[in-house]
Amino acid sequence: MDLRKIIDKKDEESRSSIYKVRKSANDEASQIGAFADIKNAKALADSKKDDGYKVYDEKGNHQPGGPLDPSFC
């Protein structure tokens, strides 16, 4: 597989993902937002981090980092 196809596939995956702000991946009742743009999800989660909110992708994987975190993308 060539590099262009890999990049195109990653771009497509990132455009179609929804990032959910919840206390845990399986706690639907705690969800306070869902965003197509991970930066928006991380900003909300960061503002609520003291309450235990984090960002999870559609597969339930935690997406660490936020605007105040040095690892923020």
Order of alpha helices (4+ residues) and beta strands (2+ residues): alpha-beta-beta-alpha-beta
